[in-house]
């Protein structure tokens, strides 16, 4: 298959995977909403102009032109103003925010009939509201777990062995990585020692070697000193002694730091090792923590991305839009030497990571994110519990409409972030090494 076709397949796989994730996220809201009896009038994937739609019962299902999200229209998300009839929401012009909230209430109840009133979302008990809003993020987290489990328990987790896959001809500083060897470059120690592709390194300076990480750290710590290397070739144990050289390399513990370390000049053999369910749980837990940290670092990283829009270097750990993620998938799936196992492994884990991010990000307790509605429902439950303990009348539903100014502000910020990410992913994308 040609490189262009493989690139296209990678892009299409991610685009379709994201579309399916968005669609299932909205199903996670719609199913419990319908189960609890609320009226759901629309279910759409995408925003903007409608490309296709069909009506089944009271719900219109369809696809819109901009595939960057989706929505479910659940009638009655905003309660009427206290004392107002749902069908006759009062108008107000006492201030910009007050008018904004009033207009939103009016739009919410434009097509509400008296028969709909018992089915309005705001009338649900707080715990049912929470379930409906948690449904979307929960689906993304389930998708992430299923994908992680499918990959790690069938293909396996990526690993590297101490079997040599390549021997460097010369020693090139990391600052000049990518160029070919010249006559001025020193011969790599591994080349001097006669190490070859297929050799399995078993010991270093008398210490048994069981992993590539252990070997790499031992080489780096050796500096410019003799090294006795034990290895197996064609089933025969051999030993060779050679001086490792010193080269500038990126720190294993701090990717931002370059340090002078010992250098041998061998590369490991990549592969996969199947894992059990416990590994899946631990790995997803670890990635959840990393995702939470990444969300906390998002403002700082967006500053870096914005600078990249004007020509600054862009780090590989900066956030990407769906455009960037699709591009990376195409780059990996079309890379020379990549197998179909590698392609499936990468794309599946990429989609799992994206779903994990979507699920956690949507739990941030700010409107218009799902977490904002969840926070309102939980506050309503807490307020009702306190009222019962104090033998006071149960308060009415929490009025999330009062938070609409915040919702519009957060929505505007997210929109700007999205536009910047898409632009930078086109003009200054993340470069894979």
C-alpha positions as CSV (number, residue, x, y, z in Angstrom):
1,X,0.0,0.0,0.0
2,X,1.3,3.5,-0.8
3,X,2.3,6.0,1.9
4,X,-0.5,8.3,0.9
5,X,-3.1,5.6,1.3
6,X,-1.7,4.5,4.7
7,X,-1.7,8.1,5.8
8,X,-5.3,8.6,4.8
9,X,-6.4,5.4,6.5
10,X,-4.8,6.6,9.8
11,X,-6.6,10.0,9.5
12,X,-9.9,8.4,8.6
13,X,-9.6,5.9,11.5
14,X,-9.2,8.7,14.0
15,X,-11.9,10.9,12.5
16,X,-14.4,8.0,12.6
17,X,-13.3,7.0,16.1
18,X,-13.9,10.6,17.3
19,X,-17.3,10.8,15.6
20,X,-18.3,7.5,17.2
21,X,-17.1,8.7,20.6
22,X,-19.1,12.0,20.3
23,X,-22.2,10.1,19.2
24,X,-21.9,7.6,22.1
25,X,-21.3,10.5,24.6
26,X,-24.6,12.0,23.6
27,X,-26.3,8.6,23.8
28,X,-25.0,8.5,27.4
29,X,-27.1,11.6,28.1
30,X,-30.1,10.7,26.0
31,X,-30.8,7.1,27.2
32,X,-31.2,8.0,31.0
33,X,-33.1,11.2,30.1
34,X,-35.6,9.2,28.1
35,X,-35.6,6.4,30.8
36,X,-36.6,9.0,33.5
37,X,-39.4,10.3,31.3
38,X,-38.0,13.7,30.2
39,X,-38.8,15.0,26.7
40,X,-35.8,14.8,24.3
41,X,-36.5,16.7,21.1
42,X,-33.1,16.5,19.3
43,X,-30.0,14.3,19.1
44,X,-27.3,15.6,16.8
45,X,-23.7,14.8,16.1
46,X,-21.9,18.0,15.0
47,X,-22.8,21.7,14.9
48,X,-23.8,24.2,12.3
49,X,-25.9,23.4,9.2
50,X,-27.9,20.2,9.2
51,X,-26.6,17.6,6.7
52,X,-29.1,14.9,7.4
53,X,-31.9,14.3,9.9
54,X,-34.8,12.0,10.5
55,X,-37.6,12.0,13.1
56,X,-38.5,9.0,15.3
57,X,-41.3,9.7,17.7
58,X,-40.7,13.0,19.4
59,X,-37.0,13.1,18.8
60,X,-35.1,14.3,15.7
61,X,-31.9,12.5,15.0
62,X,-29.2,13.9,12.7
63,X,-25.8,15.0,11.6
64,X,-24.5,18.5,11.2
65,X,-21.7,20.0,9.1
66,X,-19.0,20.8,11.8
67,X,-18.0,17.5,13.4
68,X,-16.5,19.0,16.6
69,X,-19.1,18.0,19.1
70,X,-22.7,17.1,19.5
71,X,-25.8,17.8,21.6
72,X,-29.0,16.4,23.0
73,X,-31.9,18.8,23.5
74,X,-33.6,17.9,26.8
75,X,-36.6,20.1,27.4
76,X,-36.7,22.1,30.6
77,X,-33.0,22.2,31.6
78,X,-33.5,25.8,32.9
79,X,-36.3,26.2,35.5
80,X,-38.7,29.1,35.1
81,X,-38.2,32.1,37.3
82,X,-39.6,31.4,40.8
83,X,-43.3,32.2,40.7
84,X,-43.6,32.2,37.0
85,X,-45.7,29.8,34.9
86,X,-43.4,27.7,32.7
87,X,-45.5,28.7,29.7
88,X,-45.4,32.4,30.5
89,X,-41.8,33.2,31.3
90,X,-41.5,36.9,32.3
91,X,-39.4,39.3,30.2
92,X,-36.9,41.5,31.9
93,X,-34.6,44.4,30.9
94,X,-33.1,45.4,34.3
95,X,-29.6,44.6,33.2
96,X,-27.5,42.9,30.5
97,X,-27.0,39.6,32.5
98,X,-30.6,39.7,33.7
99,X,-31.9,40.1,30.2
100,X,-29.6,37.4,28.9
101,X,-30.9,34.9,31.5
102,X,-34.5,36.0,30.7
103,X,-34.0,35.5,27.0
104,X,-32.5,32.0,27.6
105,X,-35.6,31.0,29.7
106,X,-37.9,32.3,27.0
107,X,-36.1,30.3,24.3
108,X,-36.2,27.2,26.6
109,X,-40.0,27.4,26.9
110,X,-41.0,28.6,23.4
111,X,-42.4,25.2,22.4
112,X,-43.3,23.8,25.8
113,X,-46.9,22.7,26.0
114,X,-48.9,22.2,29.3
115,X,-48.7,18.4,28.6
116,X,-44.9,18.7,28.7
117,X,-44.7,20.3,32.1
118,X,-44.5,17.1,34.2
119,X,-41.7,15.9,31.9
120,X,-39.4,19.0,32.2
121,X,-35.8,18.2,33.2
122,X,-35.7,20.6,36.1
123,X,-38.5,18.7,37.8
124,X,-36.4,15.5,38.1
125,X,-35.0,14.6,41.6
126,X,-31.4,15.8,42.0
127,X,-30.0,12.3,41.7
128,X,-31.7,11.6,38.4
129,X,-30.3,14.9,37.0
130,X,-26.9,13.9,38.1
131,X,-27.2,10.5,36.4
132,X,-28.3,12.1,33.1
133,X,-25.4,14.5,33.1
134,X,-22.8,11.9,34.3
135,X,-24.0,9.6,31.5
136,X,-22.0,11.3,28.8
137,X,-18.6,11.4,30.5
138,X,-19.1,7.9,31.9
139,X,-19.5,6.6,28.4
140,X,-16.2,8.1,27.3
141,X,-14.5,6.6,30.3
142,X,-16.0,3.2,29.5
143,X,-14.8,3.5,25.9
144,X,-11.3,4.3,27.1
145,X,-11.2,1.4,29.5
146,X,-12.5,-1.0,26.8
147,X,-9.9,0.2,24.3
148,X,-7.1,0.0,26.8
149,X,-8.2,-3.5,27.8
150,X,-8.6,-4.7,24.2
151,X,-5.1,-3.4,23.2
152,X,-3.1,-4.5,26.3
153,X,-4.8,-7.9,26.7
154,X,-4.6,-8.9,23.0
155,X,-1.7,-7.1,21.3
156,X,0.1,-6.2,24.5
157,X,1.9,-3.2,26.0
158,X,4.8,-1.7,24.1
159,X,8.1,-3.0,25.3
160,X,11.7,-3.0,24.2
161,X,14.1,-6.0,24.7
162,X,17.9,-6.0,25.1
163,X,18.2,-7.7,21.7
164,X,20.1,-5.3,19.4
165,X,18.0,-4.0,16.5
166,X,20.6,-1.5,15.1
167,X,24.3,-0.6,15.7
168,X,25.3,3.1,15.2
169,X,28.2,3.6,12.8
170,X,29.4,6.8,14.6
171,X,28.7,8.9,17.7
172,X,26.6,12.0,16.8
173,X,25.6,14.5,19.5
174,X,21.8,14.7,20.2
175,X,21.9,18.4,19.0
176,X,22.8,17.1,15.5
177,X,20.5,14.1,15.5
178,X,19.2,13.1,12.0
179,X,22.4,13.7,10.0
180,X,24.6,11.1,8.5
181,X,28.0,10.2,9.8
182,X,31.1,12.0,8.5
183,X,34.8,11.2,8.5
184,X,35.2,13.6,11.5
185,X,32.8,11.6,13.7
186,X,34.2,9.0,16.1
187,X,33.3,5.4,15.5
188,X,30.6,4.3,17.9
189,X,31.9,2.0,20.7
190,X,29.4,-0.8,19.8
191,X,30.8,-0.8,16.2
192,X,34.3,-1.0,17.6
193,X,33.4,-3.9,19.8
194,X,31.8,-5.8,16.9
195,X,28.3,-6.0,18.3
196,X,25.7,-6.9,15.6
197,X,22.0,-6.8,15.0
198,X,20.4,-9.8,16.8
199,X,22.9,-9.9,19.7
200,X,21.1,-10.2,23.0
201,X,23.0,-8.2,25.7
202,X,22.9,-10.2,29.0
203,X,25.3,-8.3,31.3
204,X,27.2,-5.0,31.7
205,X,30.3,-4.8,33.8
206,X,29.4,-8.1,35.5
207,X,25.8,-7.1,36.4
208,X,23.1,-9.2,34.8
209,X,20.8,-7.2,32.5
210,X,17.1,-7.9,32.5
211,X,15.6,-4.8,30.8
212,X,16.6,-2.1,28.3
213,X,16.0,0.6,30.9
214,X,18.5,-1.0,33.2
215,X,21.1,-1.3,30.4
216,X,20.5,2.2,29.2
217,X,21.1,3.7,32.7
218,X,24.2,1.5,33.2
219,X,25.7,2.7,29.9
220,X,25.0,6.4,30.7
221,X,26.5,6.0,34.2
222,X,29.7,4.5,32.7
223,X,30.9,7.7,31.1
224,X,34.2,7.4,29.3
225,X,35.4,4.2,30.9
226,X,35.9,0.5,30.0
227,X,32.8,-1.6,29.8
228,X,32.6,-5.4,29.8
229,X,29.6,-6.5,27.8
230,X,28.1,-10.0,27.9
231,X,25.9,-11.1,25.1
232,X,24.5,-14.1,23.3
233,X,24.9,-14.6,19.5
234,X,23.3,-17.6,17.8
235,X,22.9,-19.3,21.2
236,X,26.5,-18.8,22.2
237,X,27.5,-16.6,25.2
238,X,30.3,-14.1,24.4
239,X,32.0,-11.2,26.1
240,X,33.7,-8.1,24.8
241,X,35.3,-5.1,26.4
242,X,35.2,-1.5,25.0
243,X,35.4,2.0,26.2
244,X,32.0,3.8,26.1
245,X,32.3,7.4,24.9
246,X,30.6,10.5,26.3
247,X,27.9,12.2,24.3
248,X,25.2,14.9,25.0
249,X,21.9,13.2,25.4
250,X,18.4,14.1,26.7
251,X,18.0,13.1,30.4
252,X,15.9,10.0,31.0
253,X,14.3,11.7,34.1
254,X,13.9,15.3,32.7
255,X,13.1,15.6,29.0
256,X,13.9,19.3,29.1
257,X,17.5,18.6,30.3
258,X,20.5,17.6,28.2
259,X,23.4,16.0,29.9
260,X,26.8,14.4,29.1
261,X,26.4,10.6,29.5
262,X,28.1,7.4,28.5
263,X,27.3,6.2,25.0
264,X,27.6,2.7,23.4
265,X,25.6,3.0,20.1
266,X,23.0,0.2,20.1
267,X,19.3,0.3,19.8
268,X,16.7,-2.1,21.4
269,X,14.3,-4.3,19.6
270,X,10.7,-3.1,20.1
271,X,7.8,-5.5,20.7
272,X,4.7,-6.2,22.7
273,X,3.9,-8.1,25.8
274,X,0.4,-9.2,26.7
275,X,-0.9,-8.0,30.1
276,X,-3.7,-8.9,32.4
277,X,-6.7,-6.9,33.6
278,X,-4.8,-5.7,36.7
279,X,-2.3,-4.0,34.4
280,X,-5.1,-2.3,32.5
281,X,-6.6,-0.9,35.7
282,X,-3.3,0.3,37.1
283,X,-2.3,1.9,33.7
284,X,-5.7,3.6,33.3
285,X,-5.4,4.9,36.9
286,X,-1.9,6.3,36.1
287,X,-3.1,7.9,32.9
288,X,-6.1,9.4,34.7
289,X,-3.7,11.1,37.1
290,X,-1.6,12.3,34.2
291,X,-4.7,13.6,32.4
292,X,-5.8,15.6,35.5
293,X,-2.3,17.1,35.7
294,X,-2.4,17.9,32.0
295,X,-5.8,19.7,32.4
296,X,-4.3,21.7,35.2
297,X,-1.4,22.7,33.0
298,X,-3.6,23.5,30.1
299,X,-3.5,27.4,30.5
300,X,0.3,27.3,30.6
301,X,0.5,25.0,27.6
302,X,-2.0,27.1,25.6
303,X,0.4,30.0,26.0
304,X,3.1,27.9,24.5
305,X,0.8,26.8,21.6
306,X,-0.1,30.5,21.0
307,X,3.6,31.4,20.7
308,X,4.0,28.5,18.3
309,X,1.3,30.2,16.1
310,X,3.9,33.0,15.5
311,X,6.8,30.7,14.7
312,X,8.1,29.6,18.1
313,X,9.2,26.0,18.6
314,X,6.3,23.7,19.6
315,X,6.8,21.0,22.3
316,X,5.7,17.5,21.7
317,X,3.7,17.6,25.0
318,X,1.5,20.5,23.9
319,X,-2.3,19.9,23.4
320,X,-3.7,19.1,20.0
321,X,-7.0,19.5,18.3
322,X,-8.8,16.7,16.5
323,X,-6.9,18.0,13.4
324,X,-3.6,17.5,15.1
325,X,-4.5,14.1,16.5
326,X,-5.6,12.9,13.0
327,X,-2.4,14.2,11.4
328,X,-0.2,12.4,14.0
329,X,-2.2,9.2,13.3
330,X,-1.6,9.5,9.6
331,X,2.1,10.1,10.2
332,X,2.5,7.1,12.4
333,X,0.5,4.7,10.2
334,X,2.4,5.7,7.1
335,X,5.9,5.5,8.7
336,X,8.4,3.2,7.1
337,X,8.7,-0.1,8.8
338,X,5.4,0.2,10.7
339,X,3.4,-3.1,10.8
340,X,-0.4,-3.4,10.9
341,X,-0.1,-4.4,14.5
342,X,1.8,-1.2,15.2
343,X,-0.9,0.8,13.4
344,X,-3.8,-0.8,15.2
345,X,-2.0,-0.5,18.5
346,X,-1.2,3.2,18.1
347,X,-4.6,4.3,16.8
348,X,-6.6,2.4,19.4
349,X,-4.5,3.8,22.3
350,X,-4.8,7.3,20.8
351,X,-8.6,7.0,20.7
352,X,-8.5,5.6,24.3
353,X,-6.5,8.5,25.5
354,X,-8.7,11.1,23.8
355,X,-11.8,9.5,25.3
356,X,-10.2,9.5,28.7
357,X,-9.4,13.2,28.3
358,X,-13.0,14.0,27.1
359,X,-14.5,12.1,30.0
360,X,-12.4,13.8,32.7
361,X,-12.5,17.3,31.1
362,X,-16.3,17.2,30.9
363,X,-16.4,16.6,34.7
364,X,-14.9,20.1,35.4
365,X,-17.7,21.8,37.5
366,X,-18.3,24.7,35.2
367,X,-21.1,25.3,32.7
368,X,-21.5,24.6,29.8
369,X,-19.5,21.4,30.6
370,X,-21.5,18.5,32.0
371,X,-19.7,18.9,35.3
372,X,-21.4,22.3,35.8
373,X,-24.8,20.6,35.6
374,X,-23.6,17.8,37.9
375,X,-22.4,20.3,40.4
376,X,-25.8,22.0,40.4
377,X,-27.6,18.7,40.9
378,X,-25.3,17.7,43.8
379,X,-25.7,21.1,45.4
380,X,-29.5,20.7,45.1
381,X,-29.2,17.3,46.8
382,X,-27.1,18.7,49.6
383,X,-29.3,21.7,50.1
384,X,-32.4,19.5,50.3
385,X,-30.7,17.2,52.9
386,X,-29.8,20.2,55.0
387,X,-33.4,21.4,54.8
388,X,-34.7,18.1,56.0
389,X,-32.3,17.9,58.9
390,X,-33.4,21.4,59.9
391,X,-37.0,20.5,59.4
392,X,-37.4,23.3,56.9
393,X,-39.4,23.3,53.6
394,X,-37.5,21.7,50.7
395,X,-36.1,24.5,48.5
396,X,-37.0,24.6,44.8
397,X,-34.6,23.3,42.1
398,X,-31.2,24.9,41.8
399,X,-31.5,27.7,39.2
400,X,-28.6,26.9,36.8
401,X,-29.8,29.8,34.6
402,X,-28.0,32.2,37.0
403,X,-24.7,30.7,35.9
404,X,-25.3,31.4,32.2
405,X,-23.0,34.4,32.1
406,X,-20.2,32.1,33.3
407,X,-21.3,29.4,30.8
408,X,-21.0,31.9,27.9
409,X,-17.6,33.1,29.1
410,X,-16.3,29.5,29.5
411,X,-17.8,28.6,26.1
412,X,-16.1,31.6,24.5
413,X,-12.7,30.6,26.0
414,X,-13.1,27.0,24.8
415,X,-14.0,28.3,21.3
416,X,-11.0,30.5,21.1
417,X,-8.8,27.6,22.4
418,X,-10.2,25.3,19.7
419,X,-9.6,27.8,16.9
420,X,-6.0,28.4,18.1
421,X,-5.3,24.7,18.3
422,X,-6.7,23.9,14.9
423,X,-4.7,26.8,13.3
424,X,-1.4,25.8,15.0
425,X,-2.0,22.1,14.2
426,X,-2.0,23.2,10.5
427,X,0.8,25.8,10.4
428,X,3.1,24.4,13.2
429,X,2.1,20.8,14.0
430,X,3.6,18.6,16.6
431,X,6.7,16.9,15.0
432,X,7.3,13.2,15.8
433,X,10.8,12.0,16.0
